[in-house]
Amino acid sequence: MSNEKNFPQPRPVANHADVLVIGAGIVGLAHAARALDAGLSVIVIERDHEAIGASVRNFGHCCITAQSGELYDLAQSGRPLWLDYAERAGFWAGESGAVVVASTETELQVLRELSARRETGQVEMLNAQDIAEQLGRESTEGFLGGAFLRDDLRVDPRTTVAKLAQWVNAHVAGSVHFSTSALGFGAGRHRRASVQTNRGAFEADQVFVCVGHDVDYLFPQIAQEHQITRCALQMLRAEASEDLELKPAVLTATSMLRYEAFTEVPAAKALQAEVLAEHPELLDIQANVMFTQRPDGTLLMGDSHSYAATQAPFLKEATSQTLLSAIGGYMSGTELKVIERWQGIYASSATGPLLIRNAADAITVVSVTAGVGMTLSFGLADKNIKNLAKPAMASSITA
């Protein structure tokens, strides 16, 4: 009597699509959305029950103006897409720009120099009274002026990716599978690539692996070659007074030390030295002191930065207090009652801010290895989807 029935049988292919996206964060969902609009069928798989990573733990600030070079081009090309999908998927997006507050002449000079490099109106210089009005303050104490960054956008990080995932899943050619973990990769029987998961096999002509800082879990060699590490940050959410209406994102001197468009101008070196001399505690935690207001009125505030391959989950209260004290100085007269504290983690690399690498035929790893994933997501996705050859899928994608 044959015992063949006792041997495990090959699991049939569960799903097919033109494009399979691994990861339902903003980068993965942006790839899914652009693929659907290109007429392709799409499956998204996500290991968690919902997106809980960098896409929901940030300021909701699309920092378009402060990018430079290729990142600026990607940010600008993604800007109209952000607004388009906000309308179609039903998430909030505001063309509210950003305000950079200047408290010293050196800070003002950095802003003047950036303004001079950009088209008229993109970086508009503001006086102290303008800044006070933007922050809902009557007093101009502590302000010399600042600048308005016209092209920056704002979204609500707590709701955006969930709304976009719902839109993808509701599309006639799209589906999103949560609680579905990628376990292995190979050549498909019906499509060019196969992904084994805890819920069966998925096959596609093109797979995009958009797992942020967790590339090393799936492709450790690629992560090592790109020198991916994890950047952990501390953030806070506070209640604010009922009459506060803060439309733009608010950036400060430490923000100007982190974004390339600012650091490229001649006055940037003097600003670095000035902040080091006057506020070494901010540089000690590698702070980007900034804040935004969610549609519910609460303030998202932060943030600090630390880098390691594995990040301990413990928040340092001294770091939170340093950030809160710095932000309180800009929001004089507004009581800030902290109601949440959390740790964010995103991918970082000294090699470069973008990882786009073929792990195998039709399997492409995509990660924004800098803290601008929201900013670049749609522009990057649009470029990658356009690079898929028609009518057949391309076997490689290049950055």
C-alpha positions in Angstrom: 0.0 0.0 0.0 1.4 3.3 -1.0 2.1 5.9 1.7 2.4 8.7 -0.8 -0.5 10.5 0.8 1.6 10.9 4.0 4.2 13.1 2.3 3.5 16.9 2.2 2.1 18.0 -1.1 3.2 21.2 -2.9 1.1 24.1 -1.8 -0.8 25.6 -4.8 -0.1 29.1 -5.7 -2.6 31.2 -3.7 -2.5 34.5 -5.6 -1.1 36.1 -8.8 -0.6 39.7 -9.7 1.5 41.9 -12.0 3.1 43.6 -9.0 3.5 42.3 -5.4 4.5 44.8 -2.8 5.9 43.6 0.6 5.2 46.3 3.3 2.1 48.4 3.8 4.0 51.5 4.9 3.8 54.7 2.8 6.6 53.6 0.4 5.0 50.3 -0.3 1.5 51.7 -0.6 2.8 54.5 -2.9 4.2 51.8 -5.2 0.9 49.9 -5.1 -1.1 53.0 -5.9 1.1 54.0 -8.9 1.1 50.4 -10.2 -2.7 50.4 -10.1 -2.9 53.7 -12.0 -0.5 52.2 -14.6 -3.1 49.5 -15.3 -1.3 46.7 -13.3 -2.8 44.3 -10.9 -1.4 44.6 -7.4 -1.1 42.6 -4.2 0.3 44.1 -1.0 1.3 41.9 1.9 2.1 43.3 5.4 3.3 41.2 8.4 1.5 43.3 11.0 -2.3 43.6 11.6 -1.9 47.2 10.5 1.0 49.6 9.7 2.8 50.6 12.9 6.2 51.6 11.7 7.8 54.8 10.6 4.8 55.8 8.5 2.7 56.4 11.5 5.3 57.7 14.0 6.4 60.9 12.2 5.4 64.5 12.0 3.3 64.1 8.8 5.5 66.6 7.2 6.4 66.3 3.5 9.6 68.4 3.7 9.9 69.1 0.0 11.6 72.5 -0.1 14.6 71.5 2.1 15.7 68.6 -0.2 18.4 68.9 -2.8 19.5 67.3 -6.0 17.8 64.0 -6.9 15.8 64.0 -3.6 14.4 67.4 -4.4 13.3 66.2 -7.9 11.6 63.1 -6.4 10.0 65.2 -3.7 8.6 67.7 -6.2 7.4 65.1 -8.6 5.6 63.4 -5.7 3.9 66.5 -4.5 1.0 66.6 -6.9 0.6 62.8 -6.4 0.2 63.3 -2.7 -2.7 65.8 -3.3 -4.3 63.5 -5.9 -4.3 60.5 -3.7 -5.5 62.5 -0.7 -8.6 63.4 -2.7 -9.2 59.9 -4.1 -8.3 57.9 -1.0 -10.0 60.3 1.4 -7.0 61.2 3.7 -6.2 64.7 4.8 -3.5 66.7 3.1 -2.8 70.3 3.6 -0.9 72.7 1.3 0.1 74.6 4.3 3.8 74.9 3.8 6.3 75.2 6.6 7.7 78.0 8.7 11.4 78.1 9.7 11.9 80.3 12.8 15.1 82.3 13.1 16.2 83.6 16.4 19.7 84.8 15.4 21.3 86.7 12.6 23.1 83.5 11.5 19.9 81.6 11.2 18.4 84.4 9.1 21.4 84.4 6.8 21.0 80.7 6.1 17.4 81.3 5.1 18.4 84.3 3.0 21.0 82.3 1.1 18.5 79.5 0.4 15.9 81.9 -0.7 18.3 83.4 -3.2 19.0 80.0 -4.7 15.3 79.2 -5.3 12.6 80.6 -7.6 10.8 83.7 -6.4 8.2 82.9 -3.8 9.3 79.4 -2.9 11.3 80.5 0.2 9.7 83.7 1.4 11.5 85.7 4.1 9.3 86.7 7.0 9.8 89.3 9.8 9.4 88.7 13.5 5.7 89.8 13.5 5.0 87.4 10.7 6.5 84.5 12.7 4.6 85.4 15.8 1.3 85.4 13.9 2.1 82.0 12.4 2.7 80.6 15.9 -0.4 82.2 17.4 1.7 84.5 19.6 1.3 88.2 20.3 4.9 88.7 21.4 7.8 88.6 19.0 10.3 88.1 21.9 13.1 85.7 20.8 12.3 86.1 17.1 14.3 88.0 14.4 12.3 86.6 11.6 12.2 83.4 9.5 11.0 82.0 6.2 7.9 80.4 4.7 8.5 77.2 2.6 5.7 77.3 0.1 5.8 73.8 -1.3 5.8 71.7 1.8 2.8 69.6 2.5 1.3 68.1 5.7 -0.7 64.9 6.2 -1.9 63.1 9.4 0.5 60.3 10.0 -2.0 58.5 12.2 -4.6 58.0 9.5 -2.9 58.4 6.1 -1.5 54.9 5.4 -4.7 53.2 6.7 -6.8 55.3 4.3 -4.5 54.6 1.4 -4.4 50.8 2.2 -8.2 50.8 2.2 -8.2 52.5 -1.2 -5.8 50.0 -2.7 -7.8 47.1 -1.3 -11.0 48.5 -2.7 -9.6 48.9 -6.2 -10.8 46.2 -8.6 -7.2 45.2 -9.4 -5.8 45.6 -5.9 -5.7 43.7 -2.6 -4.0 44.1 0.7 -3.3 41.2 3.0 -2.4 42.0 6.6 -0.8 39.5 9.1 1.0 38.0 6.1 4.8 37.6 6.5 7.3 37.1 3.7 9.3 34.0 4.5 11.3 33.2 1.3 11.8 34.1 -2.4 12.2 32.1 -5.5 11.2 31.7 -9.2 7.5 31.3 -9.7 5.7 28.6 -11.8 3.2 31.0 -13.4 4.9 34.4 -12.8 8.5 35.4 -12.7 8.9 35.7 -9.0 7.4 33.8 -6.0 7.2 34.8 -2.4 6.5 32.2 0.2 4.5 33.5 3.2 2.8 32.2 6.3 -0.4 32.2 4.3 0.8 30.5 1.1 2.6 31.5 -2.0 2.2 34.7 -4.0 3.5 35.2 -7.5 4.1 38.3 -9.5 5.9 39.6 -12.5 7.6 42.2 -10.3 8.1 42.2 -6.5 8.9 45.4 -4.6 10.3 44.8 -1.1 9.4 47.9 0.9 10.2 47.0 4.5 12.1 50.1 5.6 14.8 49.5 8.1 14.0 45.7 8.2 15.8 44.9 5.0 18.3 42.9 7.0 15.6 40.5 8.1 15.1 39.4 4.5 18.2 40.4 2.6 21.1 40.7 5.1 23.8 40.9 2.5 22.1 43.9 0.7 21.6 45.6 4.0 25.2 45.1 4.9 26.5 46.4 1.6 24.3 49.5 1.8 25.3 49.9 5.5 21.8 50.2 6.7 21.4 51.0 10.4 18.4 51.9 12.5 17.8 55.5 13.5 15.7 55.8 16.7 14.0 59.0 17.6 11.9 60.2 20.5 8.7 62.1 19.9 5.8 63.5 22.0 2.1 64.4 21.4 0.6 67.2 23.5 -2.8 68.8 24.0 -2.9 72.4 23.0 -5.1 75.3 23.8 -8.4 75.3 21.9 -7.7 78.6 20.1 -4.4 77.4 18.6 -4.5 76.9 14.9 -1.0 76.1 13.6 -1.3 75.5 9.9 2.3 75.1 8.7 4.9 72.7 10.0 7.4 74.6 12.2 11.1 74.1 11.8 14.0 75.7 13.8 17.8 76.1 13.7 18.4 72.4 14.4 16.2 71.6 11.4 18.5 73.7 9.3 21.4 71.5 10.4 19.7 68.3 9.1 18.4 69.0 5.6 20.7 69.3 2.7 19.3 72.4 1.1 20.1 74.3 4.2 23.5 72.6 4.9 24.7 73.5 1.3 24.6 77.2 1.8 27.8 79.1 2.9 26.3 80.2 6.3 25.6 76.6 7.4 29.0 76.2 8.9 28.6 79.3 11.1 25.2 78.0 12.2 26.6 74.7 13.2 29.2 76.4 15.4 26.6 78.8 16.8 24.2 76.0 17.9 27.1 74.0 19.3 28.2 77.0 21.4 24.7 78.0 22.6 22.7 74.8 22.7 25.1 71.8 23.0 22.3 69.8 24.7 20.4 69.8 21.4 23.4 68.5 19.4 24.1 65.9 22.1 20.7 64.3 21.2 21.1 65.2 17.5 17.8 67.1 17.8 15.5 68.3 15.0 13.4 70.6 17.1 10.1 71.0 15.1 6.4 70.5 15.6 3.2 70.1 13.7 -0.5 70.2 14.6 -2.8 67.3 13.7 -6.3 67.9 12.5 -7.6 67.0 16.0 -5.6 70.0 17.4 -2.9 68.0 19.2 0.8 68.8 18.6 3.3 66.3 17.3 6.7 67.4 18.7 10.3 66.1 18.5 12.7 64.8 17.8 16.0 63.2 18.7 18.2 60.8 16.8 20.4 57.9 17.7 21.9 55.2 15.5 22.5 51.5 16.0 21.8 48.2 14.3 19.5 47.2 17.1 17.6 49.8 19.1 16.7 49.4 22.7 13.0 50.3 23.3 13.6 52.5 26.3 12.9 56.2 26.1 15.1 58.6 28.0 13.1 61.1 30.0 16.0 63.6 29.9 15.8 63.6 26.1 12.0 64.2 26.1 12.4 67.1 28.6 15.2 68.7 26.5 12.9 68.6 23.4 9.9 69.8 25.4 11.8 72.7 26.9 13.1 73.8 23.5 9.7 73.7 21.9 8.1 75.5 24.8 10.4 78.4 24.1 8.8 78.9 20.7 5.3 78.3 22.0 5.4 80.8 24.9 1.9 81.3 26.3 0.7 77.9 25.0 0.4 75.2 27.7 1.8 71.9 26.4 0.3 68.9 28.2 2.0 65.8 27.0 -0.4 62.9 26.5 1.9 60.5 24.5 5.5 59.6 24.1 6.9 57.1 21.6 10.0 55.8 19.8 10.2 56.0 16.0 12.6 54.0 14.0 13.6 54.4 10.4 16.4 53.2 8.1 19.6 55.2 7.8 22.8 54.8 5.8 26.0 56.6 5.4 26.1 55.2 1.8 23.2 57.2 0.6 19.5 58.1 1.2 18.1 55.6 -1.4 18.4 51.9 -1.7 17.1 50.4 -4.9 18.6 47.0 -5.5 17.7 43.9 -7.4 17.9 40.9 -5.0 17.0 38.5 -7.8 15.2 38.5 -11.1 12.0 40.6 -10.7 12.6 41.1 -7.0 13.6 44.7 -6.1 14.4 46.0 -2.6 13.3 49.7 -2.2 14.1 51.6 1.0 14.5 55.3 1.8 17.5 55.2 4.1 17.0 58.6 5.6 14.3 60.3 7.5 12.4 61.5 4.4 10.3 58.5 3.5 7.0 60.4 3.6 8.5 63.2 1.5 9.9 60.9 -1.2 7.4 58.1 -1.3 5.2 59.0 -4.2 8.0 60.5 -6.4 10.1 57.4 -5.8 7.3 55.0 -6.5 6.3 56.8 -9.6 9.8 56.6 -11.0 10.1 52.9 -10.2 6.7 52.0 -11.8 7.5 54.0 -14.9 10.8 52.0 -15.2 8.8 48.8 -15.6 9.0 48.0 -19.4 5.8 47.5 -21.4 4.3 45.2 -22.3 6.6 42.8 -20.4 8.0 43.6 -17.0 11.6 44.8 -16.9 14.1 42.5 -15.3 15.9 45.3 -13.5 15.2 48.7 -12.0 17.8 51.3 -11.5 17.7 54.3 -9.2 
